[in-house]
Amino acid sequence: MVGSEITRQIIFTQSIRRIANIFSVPEERLKLKDRFDAELHVSFVSDFKDNEFDQINYDIQYVADKKTLKKIQSGDITIYTVEDYCEHMCACFEVNPKYVCEVLGL
């Protein structure tokens, strides 16, 4: 898909699809206000294997530029909900469209 054809709605839809896939839940079940520490749970905790939260965290960091990463590390940007993740992907698409497309399968 060409960058100019990708709308905010497409990014939101694909972001929700990505989260549903990672957490193995139906897309229809996800709500924008669902929290990663409340409604969405990891299936296991391990020091040796990545879980769902790890994958979400990798996505968030992978698409971010250095400025955004610093804001995340300082706590100026927090991503707790499905909507936060979607908004982050939209914001990062403006700076790193290639990486966002890669993560979201666009």
C-alpha positions as CSV (number, residue, x, y, z in Angstrom):
1,M,0.0,0.0,0.0
2,V,1.4,3.4,-1.0
3,G,2.0,5.8,1.9
4,S,-0.3,8.5,0.5
5,E,-3.2,6.0,0.4
6,I,-2.9,5.1,4.1
7,T,-5.3,7.0,6.2
8,R,-5.6,7.4,10.0
9,Q,-8.6,4.9,9.9
10,I,-6.5,2.3,8.2
11,I,-3.7,2.7,10.8
12,F,-6.3,2.3,13.6
13,T,-7.9,-0.7,12.0
14,Q,-4.6,-2.4,11.4
15,S,-3.3,-1.5,14.9
16,I,-6.4,-3.1,16.5
17,R,-5.9,-6.1,14.2
18,R,-2.3,-6.4,15.4
19,I,-3.3,-6.2,19.0
20,A,-6.0,-8.8,18.5
21,N,-3.5,-11.1,16.8
22,I,-0.8,-10.7,19.5
23,F,-3.3,-11.4,22.4
24,S,-5.3,-14.0,20.4
25,V,-8.6,-12.3,20.9
26,P,-11.3,-11.4,18.3
27,E,-11.0,-7.9,17.0
28,E,-14.6,-7.3,17.8
29,R,-13.9,-7.8,21.4
30,L,-11.3,-5.1,21.7
31,K,-12.4,-1.6,22.8
32,L,-10.2,1.5,22.5
33,K,-10.2,2.0,26.3
34,D,-9.0,-1.6,27.0
35,R,-5.9,-1.5,29.1
36,F,-2.9,-3.7,28.5
37,D,-2.7,-4.4,32.3
38,A,-6.4,-4.9,32.9
39,E,-8.5,-6.2,30.1
40,L,-5.6,-7.5,28.1
41,H,-3.5,-10.0,29.9
42,V,-0.3,-11.9,29.1
43,S,-0.6,-15.6,28.7
44,F,2.6,-16.4,30.6
45,V,5.5,-14.7,32.4
46,S,9.0,-15.8,31.6
47,D,12.5,-14.5,31.7
48,F,13.4,-16.6,28.7
49,K,10.6,-16.1,26.2
50,D,8.8,-13.0,25.1
51,N,5.1,-12.6,26.0
52,E,2.4,-10.3,24.6
53,F,3.4,-7.2,26.5
54,D,7.0,-7.7,25.3
55,Q,5.7,-7.7,21.7
56,I,3.6,-4.6,22.2
57,N,6.6,-2.9,23.7
58,Y,8.9,-3.9,20.8
59,D,6.3,-2.5,18.4
60,I,6.1,0.8,20.2
61,Q,9.9,1.2,20.3
62,Y,10.5,0.0,16.8
63,V,8.3,2.5,15.1
64,A,9.4,5.5,17.3
65,D,12.1,8.0,16.3
66,K,14.8,9.1,18.8
67,K,12.8,12.1,20.0
68,T,9.7,10.0,20.7
69,L,11.8,7.3,22.4
70,K,13.2,9.9,24.8
71,K,9.6,11.1,25.6
72,I,8.6,7.5,26.3
73,Q,11.6,6.9,28.5
74,S,11.0,10.1,30.4
75,G,7.3,9.3,30.9
76,D,6.0,12.2,28.8
77,I,4.4,9.6,26.5
78,T,2.6,6.6,28.1
79,I,0.8,3.8,26.2
80,Y,-1.6,2.0,28.5
81,T,-4.6,1.4,26.2
82,V,-5.5,0.1,22.8
83,E,-6.3,3.7,21.8
84,D,-2.9,4.8,23.0
85,Y,-1.2,2.2,20.8
86,C,-3.3,3.2,17.8
87,E,-2.5,6.9,18.4
88,H,1.2,6.1,18.8
89,M,1.2,4.2,15.4
90,C,-0.5,7.2,13.7
91,A,2.0,9.7,15.2
92,C,4.9,7.5,14.3
93,F,3.6,7.0,10.7
94,E,4.2,10.7,10.1
95,V,7.9,10.2,10.9
96,N,8.6,6.5,10.1
97,P,6.0,5.3,7.7
98,K,8.1,2.4,6.6
99,Y,8.5,1.0,10.1
100,V,4.8,1.4,10.9
101,C,3.8,-0.3,7.7
102,E,6.2,-3.1,8.5
103,V,4.8,-3.7,12.0
104,L,1.2,-3.4,10.9
105,G,1.5,-5.4,7.7
106,L,0.4,-2.5,5.5
